[in-house]
Amino acid sequence: MKISQLLKEEKLSLSFEVFPPKSDAGFSAVEAAVREIAALHPSFMSVTYGAGGGTSQYTLDIAKEIKEQFDVPSLAHLTCISSDKSTVHARIEDLKRAGIENVLALRGDIPSGQTQKDYSNLDYRHAVDLIRELKASGADFCIGGACYPEVHPESSNQKEDLLHLKEKVDAGCEFLTTQMFFDNNLLYNFLYKLRESGVTVPVIPGIMPITNARQIERALHLSGSFMPRRFWALVDRFGTDPAAMQQAGIAYATDQIIDLYANNVTNVHVYSMNNPQVAKKIMENLSCILGK
């Protein structure tokens, strides 16, 4: 089922992200985690793409299994900046053969040794280039894109960021998923500005449950996310107690999701970090709200 169809439904929904292993040795553990999360019957599951395409086959295999064995819609990530045209064309053909209907088109991380401004030798410079390639392929993909409520780290300001998002939508992007954020007011402000800029496609908020203190550094590195004072108070109080921190982090993420639902956001995506227990607990916390 296409995610664009799911997003037209008025009922509240929850989806989860998983990531593939870095090598064959880790595949069985990841597959087991994916199976447990899929058994929760989320609205869909997204599968990330390895840096430089290193785990692209795993992404495809996991996305196909989620769809075929668990009857859960899957969203396969695809990046482009580290790939040439022939590689991207081959990946697109692989997705078509596997029957994948939903693709999240991303630029990806800049290759090692490459500067932001030195794109002259690259076939793909931005996610919009990949979106155009997917549309030109003739495949009937539902294409999603990424957005940053707190401005993309490489954009000089939010106005510029919104212009780039409109380019993605004009090129064929049917929905957007956000980078993690920890203050819902940032999302509401972003959505207002996005709609004012003329972008009307659905936006799925991305929530990252911080279940151990080490994740904070990673979250700050990935997105430069603003951490509210009440979140830092939580970390100060429970950060040295793993069990307490996990419980508090899940509670904080649950509170964010409930607030989003209460403010007419119907679809939320959780970066579950391949942790079935976190996914299960959040689903349990929301069981009556979601009617599970």
VENHUPE-V62680 format. One record per residue. N is the residue number from 0. RES is the residue in one letter. PHI is phi as a letter, one per 30 degrees, with the letter a starting at -180 (NA if undefined). Layout:
<<N RES PHI> <N RES PHI>>
This chain:
<<0 M NA> <1 K d> <2 I d> <3 S d> <4 Q d> <5 L e> <6 L d> <7 K d> <8 E d> <9 E d> <10 K d> <11 L d> <12 S b> <13 L b> <14 S b> <15 F b> <16 E c> <17 V b> <18 F b> <19 P d> <20 P d> <21 K d> <22 S a> <23 D e> <24 A d> <25 G c> <26 F d> <27 S d> <28 A d> <29 V d> <30 E d> <31 A d> <32 A d> <33 V d> <34 R d> <35 E d> <36 I d> <37 A d> <38 A d> <39 L d> <40 H h> <41 P d> <42 S d> <43 F a> <44 M b> <45 S c> <46 V b> <47 T d> <48 Y c> <49 G d> <50 A e> <51 G i> <52 G i> <53 G d> <54 T c> <55 S d> <56 Q d> <57 Y d> <58 T e> <59 L d> <60 D d> <61 I d> <62 A d> <63 K d> <64 E d> <65 I e> <66 K d> <67 E d> <68 Q c> <69 F c> <70 D h> <71 V c> <72 P e> <73 S c> <74 L b> <75 A c> <76 H d> <77 L b> <78 T c> <79 C b> <80 I d> <81 S c> <82 S c> <83 D c> <84 K d> <85 S d> <86 T d> <87 V d> <88 H d> <89 A d> <90 R d> <91 I d> <92 E d> <93 D d> <94 L d> <95 K d> <96 R d> <97 A d> <98 G i> <99 I d> <100 E c> <101 N c> <102 V b> <103 L c> <104 A d> <105 L b> <106 R d> <107 G j> <108 D d> <109 I d> <110 P e> <111 S e> <112 G i> <113 Q c> <114 T d> <115 Q e> <116 K d> <117 D c> <118 Y c> <119 S d> <120 N c> <121 L c> <122 D d> <123 Y b> <124 R c> <125 H b> <126 A d> <127 V d> <128 D d> <129 L d> <130 I e> <131 R d> <132 E d> <133 L d> <134 K d> <135 A d> <136 S d> <137 G i> <138 A d> <139 D c> <140 F d> <141 C c> <142 I c> <143 G c> <144 G b> <145 A c> <146 C b> <147 Y b> <148 P e> <149 E c> <150 V i> <151 H e> <152 P e> <153 E c> <154 S d> <155 S d> <156 N a> <157 Q d> <158 K e> <159 E d> <160 D d> <161 L d> <162 L d> <163 H d> <164 L d> <165 K d> <166 E d> <167 K d> <168 V d> <169 D d> <170 A d> <171 G k> <172 C d> <173 E c> <174 F a> <175 L b> <176 T c> <177 T c> <178 Q d> <179 M e> <180 F b> <181 F b> <182 D b> <183 N d> <184 N d> <185 L d> <186 L d> <187 Y d> <188 N d> <189 F d> <190 L d> <191 Y d> <192 K d> <193 L d> <194 R d> <195 E d> <196 S d> <197 G j> <198 V c> <199 T c> <200 V d> <201 P d> <202 V b> <203 I c> <204 P d> <205 G c> <206 I c> <207 M c> <208 P d> <209 I d> <210 T c> <211 N a> <212 A d> <213 R d> <214 Q d> <215 I d> <216 E e> <217 R d> <218 A d> <219 L d> <220 H d> <221 L d> <222 S b> <223 G i> <224 S d> <225 F d> <226 M c> <227 P d> <228 R e> <229 R d> <230 F d> <231 W d> <232 A d> <233 L d> <234 V d> <235 D d> <236 R d> <237 F c> <238 G e> <239 T c> <240 D c> <241 P e> <242 A d> <243 A d> <244 M d> <245 Q d> <246 Q d> <247 A d> <248 G d> <249 I d> <250 A d> <251 Y d> <252 A d> <253 T d> <254 D d> <255 Q e> <256 I d> <257 I d> <258 D d> <259 L d> <260 Y e> <261 A d> <262 N c> <263 N i> <264 V d> <265 T c> <266 N b> <267 V b> <268 H c> <269 V c> <270 Y d> <271 S d> <272 M h> <273 N i> <274 N c> <275 P d> <276 Q d> <277 V d> <278 A d> <279 K d> <280 K d> <281 I d> <282 M d> <283 E d> <284 N d> <285 L c> <286 S e> <287 C d> <288 I d> <289 L d> <290 G i> <291 K d>>
